[in-house]
């Protein structure tokens, strides 16, 4: 499956890199994107759909959330949907960011 990134997902990674720069850490957005792409390309969606369904205010939406480990830190929350023959990434959240 092909992985596509929505503007909101890229913006979330840019915000995380800006935060990392403010505390003198190296940016890792490109590494996160590569790791997420690799994760979804290794999945067999005919057997298993990774993650769990997202429910907003008690109503299920067509998004799913997968936890993807980037290095040794806690896993990142990756919100995505399956659209035809590709994965569409909507948002990537740092493990310690406030809940949506």
BELPE-V599863 format. One record per backbone hydrogen bond with DSSP energy under -1.0 kcal/mol. NH is the residue of the N-H (numbers start at 1). CO is the residue of the C=O. Records with the same first field share a line. If there is no record, write none. Layout:
NH = CO, CO
//
This chain:
2 = 85
4 = 87
6 = 89
10 = 6
11 = 7
12 = 8
13 = 9
14 = 10
15 = 11
16 = 12
17 = 13
18 = 14
19 = 15
20 = 16
21 = 17
22 = 18
24 = 21
25 = 20
32 = 28
33 = 29
34 = 30
35 = 31
36 = 32
37 = 33
38 = 34
39 = 35
40 = 36
41 = 37
42 = 38
47 = 44
48 = 44
52 = 65
54 = 63
56 = 59
59 = 56
61 = 54
64 = 80
65 = 52
66 = 78
68 = 76
73 = 70
76 = 68
77 = 93
78 = 66
79 = 91
80 = 64
81 = 88
83 = 86
86 = 83
87 = 2
88 = 81
89 = 4
90 = 79
91 = 79
93 = 77
97 = 94
//
